[in-house]
Amino acid sequence: MSSKRAVWLAFFLNLSFAIVEFIAGGIFGSSAVLADSVHDLGDALAIGLSAFLETISNRQEDSRYTLGYKRFSLLGALVTAVILMTGAGMVILENVSKLFHPQPVNDEGLLWLGIIAISVNVLASLVIRKGQTKNESILSLHFLEDTLGWLAVILMAIVLRFTDWYILDPLLSLAISFFILSKAIPRFWSTVKIFLDAVPEGVDIKQVKNDLEQLDHVASINQLNLWTMDGLEKNAIVHVCLKQIEDMEASKTAIRHHLKHIGFHNITIEVDSDQDSHACHKRDIHAIESQSGHDHHQH
């Protein structure tokens, strides 16, 4: 299934179940379920926005967005993470006071609702489990969190059939909320770093620069810019100073081969000769080759 169809299906599943949760939470008297319904409704709205942005992200580059639309998918992931964190914070504020005044809940209703909830979340997880975009990744986190949360609800319902430990209801809400925060905050920061054009995760720029400088004919690397548009495709701009300008083609081929080997797709190379040290230090461009379009179609 394509990325955009998977996200749209996840949206409809989440929205439908959020409505069911809200009604059932009121009927069964569970603050945990009511809080989770508000959380899931916020998630559904975020997923809907993400689905819309995911559709836009699949467009080809044009005169308005010459680097393409890939970061629209990132924007969806960012919005979803913010809503997850906001929803978790609201649930925490709502349920702290209920620790001191727990209310009775309908354990049998919660048990059946939990079984239905797990079925819905497992189905949604199967739909997007093979997704690779940041957007799909954070949606996968959401469905994992919901599945684990509802497993806990089922266990709570079983315990409440034999006890009156109604404090488990707000305790469970707090536990789920802190779990969401522990996962959503790192994903949020990871997405923000991509927006800020940080060096891609897992890439040591000092090591890359050192490896390039060890290539034959290379005198120095005067500029090295590494970034990613969407967390998947890695881009590089290299300004290299050569010992002999006659070795330009062989050097560009070697640099491009090395960068592709470590996962870079779109590569732009600027070349100067060490014979003209002023040009190398000033980084005046003797020759420029952009392989962005070519590499984009190859990967």
N, C-alpha and C positions, 0 to 999 in steps of 0.2 A: 504494500500500500504506500502511496506517495506521502511525503511529509505533510503536505497541507490537508489531505483527506484524513490522515490519522489524527491530526490536531483538531479538526472539526468534529470528528466522531467523539473524541475525548471531551470536547466542549458540551455536546448534547447529552452524553452520559452523565457528566458532572452536574449540569444544570437540573436535569430530571431528578437525580437522586437528592440534590440539595432541597428541592421542594418536598420530596417524600420525607426527608429527615426532619424538616421544620414541622410538618404535620405530626409525625410520629413522636418527636421530642415533646411536643405539647401534650399529646395523649398519654404518653408513658411517664411524664413528669421528670424527665432526665435533663438536667442542666448541661451535661456533657454532650448529649445529642443535639440539643438546641444550639449550643455554642458551635458545635461542629457544622451544623446546617448553615449558620451565618458564615463560617469559615469557607465551606464548600461553595456557597453562593458567590462569595468574593472570588474564589478560585475560578468558578465558571465564567464570571465576567472577564477575568484575566485571560483565561484560555481562549475565550471568544476573540478578544483583542489580539492575542498571540496568533490565532488562526488567520485572522485578517492580515496581520503583518507578515506571517509566514508566506502567504500567497504573494504579497508584494515582493518579498525577498527573492522569489524565483524569477523575477524579471531580468532581462538582459540589460547591460549598461546602455545608456543613451546620452543625449546631449545635456540632460539635466543632472544625471548621476553617472559620471564618466567612469567611476570605479565600481558601478553596479549597485544593487539593492540589498546585498547580503546582510548589512547591519540592521535592516528592519527586523530580521529574525532575532537578533540580539536584543533589540528594543523590546520585543515581546517577552523574552526571557527576563529582562530587567524589571518590567512591570509586574510579571508574575511573582518574581522574588519579593518585590516590595509589598505586594498584597499578601503573600504568605506571611511575611514578617509582621505586617500590621495586624492581620487576623490573629496570629499567635499572641501578640501583645494584648489585644482586646480580650481574648479568652482568659489570659492570665489575670488581668485586672478584674474580670467578672467573677472568677471562681475563687480568688483568695479569701474573700469574705465568707463564701459558702463552706469553707473548711470548718468554720465555727458554728455554722447552722445548716448541717446537711438535711436534705429533704428526701422522703421515700420515693422510690422509683418502681416501675413495673418491670420486674426482672424477666418475665416470660416474653413480653413484647420486645425488650431489648435483645433477647437471644435470637428471635426470628429476624429482627431488623439487622442484626450483625451478620447473619448468614447471607441475607440478600445483599448487604453492603459489600461483603468480601467478594461475592460473585461479580458484582458490577465493577469493582476495582481491579480484579484479576483480568476481566475482559478488556478493560481499558489499558492495562499494562501490556497485555499481549499485542494490542494494536500498535503501540508505539515503542515496544521494547528494542527494536532494531534501529530506531532513529539515531542519527549522529549529530544533529544540530544542537546548539546550546538550548534552544527553546524546547526541543523534545526531551533533552536531558533533564531539565528542571521539572517538566511535566511528569516524567518517569519517577522523579523524587516524590512528587505529590502523591501519586498513586501508591507508591511503596509505603509512604507515611500513613495513608488512609487504611491500607490493608493491615498494617501492624496495629494501628489504632483500633480497628474493629475486632481484631483478634483479642485485644485486651478487653474490649467491651463484652465480648462473649464470655470470657473468663470471669469478668465482674458479674455478669448476669447469673452465671452458675453459682458463684459464691453467695450472691444475694438470695438465691433460692433457699439457702440453709442458714443465713445469718441476717442481721439487720445493720450491717456495716455500710450504711448509706454514704459515709464519708468517702468511700471509694470512688463515687461519681465525680466530685470535684477534684480529687487527687488524680484521677485518670486524665481529666481535662488538662490539668497543669503539666502532667508528664508528657502528653502528646504535644502540647504547645512548646515546651522546652526542646523537645526532639526536633520539631519543625525549625526552630531558631538555630539549633546547632548545625543543621544541614543547609538551610536557606541562606544564612549570612555568608558562609564561604563561597557559595555559588554566586551570590550577588556581587561580592568583591571581585571574583574572577571575571565576571561579565563587565564590571566597571573598568577593570584594567585593560580589557580588550578595546573598549570605547576610547580609552586614553592612549591607545597605540603603544602599550607596553610590549616588551620583548615576549614572544609566545612562551607559554608555560613549558618547562622542560628543556628550554634552549639556553645554553651558556654562551653568551655573546663573546666573551673573552676567548673561549675555546675555539669558537667559529673563526674569529679574527686570526688567532694563532695558526689554525690549520690552513687558512687561505694564504697566509704569509709564508708557509712552508712549501707551497707549490712552486714548481720550476718557473723561472723567469720573473717571479713576483719580487719587487723590491720592497714594497710596503702597501698596506691597506690604509688609505687616508680617510675613508668614510665607510661605515657599515650601518645601515638601517634595517632592522628586522621587526616585522609586525604582522598581525593577522587581521583580516576584515571581520571574520565570523567565528574564530576559534578553530576552524578547520583548515582553510587555505592559508599558507604562510607566504609572506612576500619579503623580498630583499632588494635593497639598493646598495651596490658596491662601487666605490671609487678606488681603483687600483693603480699603483705606480709600477711600471715595468722596467726591467733593466735594459731591454732593447725593444723598441716599438715594433720591430719586425716580428716579434713573437706574440703580437696582439691576438690573432685568431686562435692560436693554440692555447693561450692563457685564458681567453674568455671561455673556450670550450671546457677547460679544466675546472674553472671556477663554477661554471654552470653545472657541471657534472657533480661536483662536490656538494653544492647547495641542494640539488635535487635529491641526492643520496640521503641527506638528513631531513628531507621533508618539505623543502621550499618549492613552490609552484611558479610564482610570478617573479621573475628576476630581471633587474635592470643593472647593466654594467657600464661604468664610465672608465675610460682608459687614458693614462698619460705615460710618458716615457721618462725614465730616470735621467736620460741624457739632457733633459731640460728640467733641472731640479726646481727652478722657479715655478714652472707649470705644475709640478707635482705638489709642491707646498701650497700653492694657491688653489689647487684643484681646478685649474682651467681644463675644460673638457677637450681632449684631442679627438676622441671618438666616443660615441654613445650607442649602445644597442639595448633596446627594450624587448625582452622576450615575453612580456606580460600576456599579450594576446595569444601568441603561439603556445605558450605553456598552459594557458588557461584551457585551451581546447584539448591538450594532450592528457591532462591528469584524469 
